[in-house]
Amino acid sequence: MKRLTVILGIVLSLITSGCSAGEDNPGVQSTDENEVPSTSVTQWTDKMELFMEYPLPVKSSPGKFVIHLSVMEDFKAIQGGAITLSFQHQSGQTFQVKRDYLLREGIFNPMVELPLAGPYLFTLNYIGPRVSETFQIDDFVVYESAEEIPKEPESGAEAITFLKEQQWKIEFRTEPAQVRPMRGSIQAIGEVLPRQLSYAEITSPVEGVLRVEHNQAMVIPGAVVKKGQILATFSPQLGSVDSWIDRKLAYEYAKTEYERAQRLKQKNAISNREFEELKNNYLIQKAGYEAYTQSDNSDLFQLRAPIDGTVTEVTILPGQKISAGQKLMTIINLSTVWLRINLFEKDYYRMQTPEGAALIVPGLKSAIILEGRDFRLLSMGNMVDADTRTIPILLEIANPDNILKIGQMTQVELYTTSATRSLSIPESALYEDDAQQIVFVHAEGESFEKRAVQTGSRYKGWISIQSGLKEGERVVTQGGYLVKLASTSKEIGHGHAH
């Protein structure tokens, strides 16, 4: 683990090499004790994020503004465009600073000098190739002299520094905690089973031979078939017991006997009992014969698919001799499957009637949500398993795009209540640290805070927050592991200047 941390530290150091101080970086800040203190502003809109650092302005003293602009669609740096900084003094006079080129990717670096002390209405307008946005910066004041700048109390919070140059070079995203509909849920493990009417294990009803010349197009495992489609063709084997010839001869004999009985019946030369016996035998033989006779050549037996589905197993090869009752192949229709869930006793009595479910399948980016017609409770068990102390329930569920496979085990969240509104965040924002559940709060542009939270139910990729966050606070939902790493390494989260 230490080796992994060192490697990731090196990677992040390389990522931020473009923001190191040097002769080609004219914005390196002085460490002089008399230096004018700086401040920062962070704003988020639907389209953009602004992170701006600048020295607290003093009348007629130039100050360099460092303006970072990100596009919220992908949280990447802007690649061009122009900005206009408008400062309207309380007297009504307006001053503007424009810049139409970047210091480097994502960053404008204009120099601002204002001649009047006092409060200003500060507006920053950006026009770019992808998006355009306007930001209003409140409480912007120009001081008469450096001595008038009030001293800010030092914050006791320990911030994690993760630079914009780092954020822009990885998959990174933050989202606000928001109040949204959530449901109570029970977590369990489910096993995917075939639906009875969607599973066919096909055995041969007759003896025969799979001749190569008749089975050039015999189905293979993985083939998608329709009901009635030919799967294989048998040639009868003479002299065998329960062969196709036997079935055909039995049918033809029963037909001949029934036709003779009809003629005798017209002459009252046969009893009703004997006539009915011959008739019933004919109907039985006819049904058995016609159920399999679907070939233009009635001397061949064609095995046809009883259901729509996918051939999952084929146990025969052309040229083989087939026995009656021998297993030939299996067909499964995966559009609808069953899900068996074993619930612990305490959860069983909490659940009552489930109203939906989410399936968390390893390898899928998002859960499979099942509600309404996609979800049906078939049965609830009445016996506790002596070994596992669980009670089974059986669901019938839709299986979009045949994602779920028979025999697969999947994590299940059973929804137990109607939706109620509660503060929630995406599940991807949640991490474990020292047996605590934590999130990384995006305090401002390059500053983050590790925060312990109490969580509640999960629903559709979101998790409710019972304490530790306020509505509107932004949490890291992508790239959080590297922020977590930065919290443990001063080297990774170093400060910088432009």
C-alpha positions as CSV (number, residue, x, y, z in Angstrom):
1,M,0.0,0.0,0.0
2,K,2.9,2.4,0.8
3,R,4.4,1.6,-2.6
4,L,1.1,2.5,-4.3
5,T,0.9,5.8,-2.4
6,V,4.4,6.7,-3.5
7,I,3.7,5.9,-7.1
8,L,0.4,7.9,-7.1
9,G,2.3,10.8,-5.4
10,I,4.9,10.8,-8.2
11,V,2.1,10.8,-10.8
12,L,0.3,13.7,-9.2
13,S,3.6,15.6,-8.9
14,L,4.1,15.2,-12.6
15,I,0.6,16.4,-13.2
16,T,1.2,19.6,-11.4
17,S,4.7,20.2,-12.8
18,G,3.1,22.9,-15.0
19,C,2.3,25.0,-12.0
20,S,5.7,25.1,-10.4
21,A,7.4,28.5,-9.7
22,G,10.2,29.6,-12.0
23,E,11.5,32.4,-14.2
24,D,8.8,31.7,-16.8
25,N,6.1,32.1,-14.2
26,P,5.9,35.9,-13.5
27,G,3.1,35.5,-10.9
28,V,5.2,33.9,-8.1
29,Q,4.0,35.6,-4.9
30,S,6.4,37.3,-2.5
31,T,6.9,35.9,1.0
32,D,7.6,39.4,2.3
33,E,5.9,40.0,5.6
34,N,4.6,43.3,4.2
35,E,2.9,41.6,1.3
36,V,-0.8,42.6,0.8
37,P,-2.9,39.6,1.8
38,S,-4.8,37.7,-0.9
39,T,-8.3,36.3,-1.0
40,S,-10.2,33.9,-3.2
41,V,-13.7,33.5,-4.7
42,T,-15.3,30.3,-5.9
43,Q,-18.7,30.2,-7.7
44,W,-20.5,27.4,-9.5
45,T,-23.2,27.8,-12.1
46,D,-25.0,25.2,-14.2
47,K,-22.4,25.8,-16.9
48,M,-19.1,26.9,-15.3
49,E,-17.0,27.0,-12.2
50,L,-15.0,30.1,-11.3
51,F,-12.0,30.0,-8.9
52,M,-10.3,33.4,-8.6
53,E,-7.4,34.4,-6.4
54,Y,-6.3,38.0,-6.1
55,P,-4.6,40.4,-3.6
56,L,-7.0,42.5,-1.6
57,P,-7.1,45.7,-3.7
58,V,-5.6,49.0,-2.6
59,K,-6.3,52.2,-4.4
60,S,-4.0,52.9,-7.4
61,S,-2.0,49.7,-6.6
62,P,-1.8,47.1,-9.4
63,G,-2.7,43.6,-8.4
64,K,-2.6,40.4,-10.4
65,F,-5.8,38.4,-10.6
66,V,-5.5,34.6,-11.2
67,I,-8.8,33.4,-12.8
68,H,-9.4,29.6,-13.2
69,L,-12.4,28.7,-15.4
70,S,-13.8,25.2,-15.7
71,V,-16.6,23.8,-17.8
72,M,-19.1,21.9,-15.7
73,E,-20.1,19.5,-18.4
74,D,-16.7,17.6,-18.0
75,F,-14.9,19.7,-15.3
76,K,-12.1,20.4,-17.8
77,A,-10.3,23.7,-18.2
78,I,-11.4,26.2,-20.9
79,Q,-9.2,26.3,-24.0
80,G,-9.7,29.9,-25.1
81,G,-12.1,32.8,-25.1
82,A,-12.1,36.2,-23.6
83,I,-13.0,37.8,-20.2
84,T,-14.2,41.3,-19.3
85,L,-13.9,42.4,-15.7
86,S,-16.3,45.3,-14.9
87,F,-15.9,47.4,-11.7
88,Q,-18.7,49.9,-11.0
89,H,-17.8,52.2,-8.2
90,Q,-20.5,53.5,-5.7
91,S,-20.1,56.9,-7.3
92,G,-21.3,55.5,-10.6
93,Q,-18.0,55.4,-12.4
94,T,-17.1,52.1,-14.2
95,F,-13.7,50.6,-15.0
96,Q,-13.1,47.6,-17.2
97,V,-10.2,45.2,-17.8
98,K,-10.3,42.9,-20.8
99,R,-8.1,39.9,-21.6
100,D,-8.5,37.7,-24.8
101,Y,-5.6,35.3,-24.3
102,L,-4.8,32.7,-21.6
103,L,-1.8,32.6,-19.4
104,R,-2.1,28.9,-20.0
105,E,-4.8,26.3,-20.3
106,G,-7.8,27.3,-18.1
107,I,-6.2,30.4,-16.6
108,F,-6.5,34.2,-17.3
109,N,-4.0,36.4,-15.5
110,P,-5.0,40.1,-15.9
111,M,-3.5,43.0,-13.9
112,V,-6.1,45.2,-12.2
113,E,-5.6,48.7,-10.9
114,L,-8.5,50.8,-9.6
115,P,-8.2,54.6,-8.8
116,L,-11.1,54.9,-6.3
117,A,-11.4,53.5,-2.8
118,G,-14.7,52.0,-1.6
119,P,-17.2,49.3,-2.6
120,Y,-17.6,48.2,-6.2
121,L,-20.1,46.1,-8.1
122,F,-17.8,43.5,-9.7
123,T,-18.9,41.5,-12.7
124,L,-16.9,39.0,-14.6
125,N,-18.1,38.0,-18.1
126,Y,-16.6,35.2,-20.0
127,I,-17.3,34.4,-23.7
128,G,-15.8,31.1,-25.0
129,P,-16.0,28.6,-27.8
130,R,-17.9,26.0,-25.7
131,V,-19.8,28.1,-23.1
132,S,-20.3,31.7,-22.0
133,E,-21.2,32.8,-18.5
134,T,-21.4,35.9,-16.2
135,F,-20.4,35.9,-12.5
136,Q,-21.3,38.5,-9.9
137,I,-18.7,38.9,-7.2
138,D,-20.1,40.3,-3.9
139,D,-18.4,42.4,-1.2
140,F,-15.6,43.7,-3.5
141,V,-13.9,46.6,-1.7
142,V,-10.9,48.7,-2.7
143,Y,-9.0,50.0,0.4
144,E,-7.5,53.5,0.7
145,S,-4.2,51.9,1.9
146,A,-2.7,48.6,2.9
147,E,-2.9,49.6,6.6
148,E,-6.8,49.7,6.4
149,I,-7.0,46.1,5.3
150,P,-8.6,44.2,8.2
151,K,-6.8,41.1,9.5
152,E,-8.7,37.9,8.8
153,P,-8.9,35.4,11.7
154,E,-7.1,32.2,10.9
155,S,-9.3,29.2,10.2
156,G,-9.0,26.2,12.4
157,A,-10.2,23.8,9.7
158,E,-7.5,21.7,8.1
159,A,-7.9,22.0,4.4
160,I,-6.8,19.5,1.7
161,T,-5.2,21.2,-1.2
162,F,-5.8,19.7,-4.6
163,L,-4.9,22.1,-7.4
164,K,-7.0,23.0,-10.5
165,E,-4.1,21.7,-12.7
166,Q,-4.6,18.3,-10.9
167,Q,-8.3,18.3,-11.2
168,W,-8.2,19.1,-14.9
169,K,-6.0,16.2,-15.8
170,I,-8.0,13.4,-14.3
171,E,-11.6,12.3,-14.4
172,F,-13.0,14.7,-11.8
173,R,-16.5,15.8,-10.8
174,T,-18.3,17.4,-7.8
175,E,-22.0,17.5,-7.2
176,P,-24.1,19.2,-4.6
177,A,-25.9,17.5,-1.7
178,Q,-29.6,17.8,-2.5
179,V,-33.0,16.9,-1.2
180,R,-34.6,14.3,-3.4
181,P,-37.0,11.4,-3.3
182,M,-35.6,8.4,-1.4
183,R,-36.9,5.0,-0.3
184,G,-36.1,2.7,2.6
185,S,-34.3,-0.4,1.6
186,I,-33.0,-3.8,2.7
187,Q,-29.8,-5.2,1.4
188,A,-29.5,-8.8,0.5
189,I,-27.9,-11.3,-2.0
190,G,-30.0,-12.7,-4.8
191,E,-29.5,-15.6,-7.2
192,V,-30.7,-15.5,-10.8
193,L,-32.9,-18.5,-11.7
194,P,-34.6,-19.4,-15.0
195,R,-38.3,-18.6,-15.2
196,Q,-40.2,-21.9,-15.5
197,L,-42.0,-21.1,-18.8
198,S,-38.8,-19.6,-20.3
199,Y,-36.6,-22.6,-19.8
200,A,-36.6,-25.8,-21.9
201,E,-34.4,-28.8,-21.4
202,I,-35.0,-30.8,-24.6
203,T,-34.8,-34.6,-24.7
204,S,-35.4,-36.9,-27.6
205,P,-38.8,-38.5,-27.8
206,V,-37.6,-41.1,-30.2
207,E,-34.5,-43.1,-31.3
208,G,-32.7,-42.1,-34.4
209,V,-29.5,-41.1,-36.1
210,L,-28.2,-37.5,-36.6
211,R,-27.0,-38.0,-40.2
212,V,-24.5,-35.4,-41.3
213,E,-26.2,-34.7,-44.6
214,H,-29.5,-33.7,-42.7
215,N,-27.8,-31.5,-40.1
216,Q,-25.6,-29.1,-42.0
217,A,-27.5,-26.2,-40.2
218,M,-27.9,-27.7,-36.8
219,V,-27.9,-25.1,-34.0
220,I,-24.9,-24.4,-31.9
221,P,-24.6,-23.0,-28.3
222,G,-25.3,-19.3,-28.3
223,A,-27.7,-19.4,-31.2
224,V,-30.9,-17.3,-30.9
225,V,-33.9,-19.3,-32.0
226,K,-37.6,-18.8,-32.5
227,K,-40.4,-21.1,-31.4
228,G,-40.9,-23.7,-34.1
229,Q,-37.4,-23.3,-35.6
230,I,-35.7,-26.6,-36.7
231,L,-32.9,-27.5,-34.2
232,A,-31.9,-30.9,-35.5
233,T,-33.1,-33.7,-37.9
234,F,-33.2,-37.4,-37.1
235,S,-33.3,-40.3,-39.4
236,P,-35.3,-43.4,-38.1
237,Q,-33.3,-46.4,-37.0
238,L,-35.0,-49.6,-38.3
239,G,-35.7,-52.3,-35.8
240,S,-35.2,-50.1,-32.7
241,V,-37.5,-49.9,-29.8
242,D,-39.6,-46.6,-29.6
243,S,-38.2,-45.5,-32.9
244,W,-39.7,-42.9,-35.2
245,I,-40.8,-45.7,-37.5
246,D,-42.7,-47.3,-34.5
247,R,-44.5,-44.0,-33.9
248,K,-45.4,-43.6,-37.6
249,L,-46.6,-47.3,-37.9
250,A,-48.6,-47.0,-34.7
251,Y,-50.3,-43.9,-36.0
252,E,-51.1,-45.4,-39.4
253,Y,-52.4,-48.7,-37.8
254,A,-54.6,-46.7,-35.3
255,K,-55.9,-44.6,-38.2
256,T,-56.7,-47.7,-40.3
257,E,-58.5,-49.4,-37.3
258,Y,-60.5,-46.2,-36.6
259,E,-61.6,-45.9,-40.2
260,R,-62.7,-49.5,-40.2
261,A,-64.5,-48.9,-36.9
262,Q,-66.4,-46.0,-38.5
263,R,-67.7,-48.3,-41.3
264,L,-68.7,-51.0,-38.9
265,K,-70.4,-48.4,-36.7
266,Q,-72.6,-47.4,-39.6
267,K,-73.7,-51.0,-39.9
268,N,-74.2,-51.4,-36.1
269,A,-71.5,-54.2,-36.3
270,I,-69.4,-52.9,-33.5
271,S,-70.2,-52.0,-29.9
272,N,-70.1,-48.4,-28.7
273,R,-67.4,-49.3,-26.1
274,E,-65.1,-50.9,-28.7
275,F,-65.6,-48.0,-31.1
276,E,-64.7,-45.4,-28.4
277,E,-61.6,-47.4,-27.5
278,L,-60.4,-47.4,-31.1
279,K,-61.3,-43.7,-31.6
280,N,-59.4,-42.7,-28.4
281,N,-56.3,-44.7,-29.4
282,Y,-56.3,-43.1,-32.8
283,L,-56.5,-39.6,-31.4
284,I,-53.7,-40.3,-29.0
285,Q,-51.5,-41.7,-31.7
286,K,-52.4,-38.8,-34.1
287,A,-51.5,-36.2,-31.5
288,G,-48.2,-37.9,-30.8
289,Y,-47.4,-38.2,-34.4
290,E,-48.4,-34.7,-35.5
291,A,-46.5,-33.2,-32.6
292,Y,-43.2,-34.2,-34.2
293,T,-44.1,-34.6,-37.9
294,Q,-43.1,-31.2,-39.3
295,S,-41.0,-32.2,-42.3
296,D,-42.0,-32.5,-45.9
297,N,-40.4,-36.0,-45.7
298,S,-42.5,-37.8,-43.0
299,D,-39.7,-40.4,-42.8
300,L,-37.5,-37.8,-41.0
301,F,-38.1,-36.4,-37.6
302,Q,-37.4,-32.7,-37.1
303,L,-36.7,-31.4,-33.6
304,R,-38.1,-27.9,-33.2
305,A,-37.7,-25.2,-30.6
306,P,-40.6,-25.2,-28.1
307,I,-39.9,-21.6,-27.1
308,D,-38.1,-18.4,-28.2
309,G,-34.7,-18.1,-26.6
310,T,-31.0,-18.8,-26.7
311,V,-29.5,-22.2,-27.0
312,T,-27.2,-22.5,-24.0
313,E,-26.2,-26.1,-24.3
314,V,-25.9,-28.7,-27.0
315,T,-24.9,-32.3,-26.0
316,I,-25.1,-34.0,-29.4
317,L,-23.0,-34.0,-32.6
318,P,-23.9,-34.9,-36.2
319,G,-23.4,-38.6,-36.9
320,Q,-24.4,-39.7,-33.4
321,K,-27.0,-42.3,-32.6
322,I,-29.8,-40.8,-30.4
323,S,-31.7,-42.8,-27.7
324,A,-35.2,-42.0,-26.6
325,G,-35.1,-39.8,-23.5
326,Q,-31.6,-38.6,-24.2
327,K,-30.9,-35.0,-23.3
328,L,-30.1,-33.0,-26.5
329,M,-30.0,-29.3,-25.7
330,T,-31.2,-26.5,-23.5
331,I,-32.9,-23.3,-24.5
332,I,-33.4,-20.3,-22.2
333,N,-35.3,-17.1,-22.7
334,L,-33.6,-14.5,-20.5
335,S,-36.0,-11.6,-21.2
336,T,-37.7,-12.5,-17.9
337,V,-36.0,-14.3,-15.0
338,W,-36.6,-15.2,-11.4
339,L,-34.6,-13.9,-8.5
340,R,-34.4,-15.8,-5.3
341,I,-33.4,-13.7,-2.3
342,N,-32.6,-15.1,1.1
343,L,-33.6,-12.7,3.9
344,F,-32.5,-12.8,7.5
345,E,-35.3,-13.1,9.9
346,K,-35.1,-9.5,11.1
347,D,-35.2,-8.2,7.5
348,Y,-38.0,-10.5,6.5
349,Y,-40.4,-9.0,9.1
350,R,-39.3,-5.5,8.3
351,M,-40.0,-5.8,4.6
352,Q,-43.7,-6.5,4.4
353,T,-44.3,-6.2,0.6
354,P,-41.4,-5.0,-1.5
355,E,-42.2,-2.2,-3.9
356,G,-39.2,-2.5,-6.2
357,A,-35.5,-3.3,-6.2
358,A,-32.1,-2.3,-7.4
359,L,-29.5,-4.9,-8.5
360,I,-25.8,-4.0,-8.1
361,V,-24.0,-6.2,-10.7
362,P,-20.2,-6.2,-10.6
363,G,-18.8,-4.6,-13.7
364,L,-21.8,-2.4,-14.4
365,K,-21.4,1.3,-13.8
366,S,-25.0,1.8,-12.5
367,A,-27.5,-0.4,-10.8
368,I,-30.4,-2.1,-12.5
369,I,-33.6,-0.4,-11.2
370,L,-36.8,-2.6,-11.1
371,E,-40.2,-1.1,-10.5
372,G,-43.7,-1.3,-11.8
373,R,-44.2,-3.9,-14.5
374,D,-40.5,-4.9,-14.3
375,F,-40.9,-6.3,-10.8
376,R,-43.4,-8.9,-9.4
377,L,-43.4,-10.8,-6.1
378,L,-44.2,-14.5,-6.7
379,S,-43.9,-16.0,-3.2
380,M,-42.6,-15.5,0.3
381,G,-41.1,-18.5,2.1
382,N,-42.6,-20.0,5.2
383,M,-39.5,-21.9,6.5
384,V,-36.3,-20.7,8.0
385,D,-33.1,-22.4,6.7
386,A,-31.5,-24.1,9.7
387,D,-28.0,-23.3,8.6
388,T,-28.2,-19.8,7.3
389,R,-31.2,-18.6,9.4
390,T,-32.7,-17.0,6.3
391,I,-36.1,-17.1,4.6
392,P,-36.4,-17.2,0.8
393,I,-38.6,-14.9,-1.3
394,L,-39.0,-15.3,-5.1
395,L,-39.3,-12.4,-7.5
396,E,-40.1,-12.3,-11.2
397,I,-38.1,-9.5,-12.9
398,A,-37.4,-8.0,-16.3
399,N,-33.9,-8.6,-17.6
400,P,-33.1,-5.8,-20.1
401,D,-30.7,-6.7,-22.8
402,N,-30.2,-10.1,-21.1
403,I,-27.7,-8.6,-18.7
404,L,-28.4,-11.1,-15.9
405,K,-27.2,-14.6,-16.4
406,I,-28.6,-17.8,-14.9
407,G,-26.8,-18.8,-11.7
408,Q,-25.4,-15.3,-11.2
409,M,-25.2,-13.8,-7.7
410,T,-26.0,-10.2,-7.3
411,Q,-26.4,-7.6,-4.5
412,V,-30.0,-6.6,-4.1
413,E,-31.6,-3.5,-2.5
414,L,-35.3,-4.2,-1.8
415,Y,-37.3,-1.0,-1.5
416,T,-39.6,-1.3,1.5
417,T,-41.4,2.1,1.7
418,S,-42.9,4.8,-0.5
419,A,-40.6,7.6,-1.6
420,T,-39.9,10.4,0.9
421,R,-37.7,13.4,0.4
422,S,-34.3,13.5,2.2
423,L,-30.8,15.0,1.8
424,S,-28.8,12.7,-0.5
425,I,-25.6,12.4,-2.4
426,P,-24.4,10.1,-5.2
427,E,-23.0,6.8,-3.8
428,S,-19.7,7.4,-5.6
429,A,-19.0,10.2,-3.2
430,L,-18.8,7.9,-0.2
431,Y,-15.5,6.5,1.1
432,E,-14.5,4.5,4.2
433,D,-11.7,5.8,6.4
434,D,-10.8,4.4,9.8
435,A,-14.2,2.6,10.0
436,Q,-16.0,5.8,9.3
437,Q,-18.0,6.8,6.2
438,I,-16.6,10.0,4.8
439,V,-17.0,12.4,1.9
440,F,-14.7,15.1,0.5
441,V,-16.4,18.5,0.5
442,H,-15.4,20.9,-2.1
443,A,-15.0,24.0,0.1
444,E,-13.6,26.2,-2.7
445,G,-11.7,25.9,-6.0
446,E,-8.5,24.1,-4.7
447,S,-9.5,23.4,-1.1
448,F,-11.3,20.3,0.2
449,E,-12.4,19.0,3.6
450,K,-12.7,15.4,4.7
451,R,-16.1,15.1,6.5
452,A,-17.5,12.1,8.4
453,V,-21.2,11.5,7.6
454,Q,-24.1,9.3,8.9
455,T,-25.8,7.6,6.0
456,G,-29.3,6.1,5.6
457,S,-31.1,4.2,2.7
458,R,-29.8,3.8,-0.8
459,Y,-32.0,4.4,-3.9
460,K,-31.2,4.6,-7.6
461,G,-27.5,5.3,-7.1
462,W,-28.0,7.9,-4.3
463,I,-27.6,7.5,-0.6
464,S,-29.4,9.6,2.1
465,I,-27.4,11.6,4.5
466,Q,-28.6,11.8,8.1
467,S,-25.9,14.1,9.4
468,G,-22.6,15.7,8.4
469,L,-23.6,17.6,5.3
470,K,-25.8,20.6,4.5
471,E,-27.9,21.0,1.4
472,G,-25.9,22.6,-1.4
473,E,-22.5,21.6,-0.2
474,R,-20.6,20.0,-3.0
475,V,-18.9,16.6,-2.7
476,V,-16.4,14.9,-4.9
477,T,-18.0,12.1,-6.9
478,Q,-15.2,11.4,-9.3
479,G,-11.5,11.5,-8.5
480,G,-12.1,11.2,-4.8
481,Y,-9.4,8.7,-4.3
482,L,-6.7,11.1,-5.4
483,V,-8.2,13.8,-3.1
484,K,-8.0,11.2,-0.3
485,L,-4.4,10.5,-1.2
486,A,-3.7,14.2,-1.2
487,S,-5.0,14.4,2.4
488,T,-2.3,12.1,3.5
489,S,0.6,13.6,1.6
490,K,1.8,17.2,1.9
491,E,3.9,16.7,-1.2
492,I,0.8,16.0,-3.3
493,G,-1.3,18.9,-2.0
494,H,1.3,21.6,-2.1
495,G,0.3,25.2,-2.7
496,H,1.2,27.1,-5.9
497,A,1.4,30.5,-7.5
498,H,1.0,31.7,-11.1
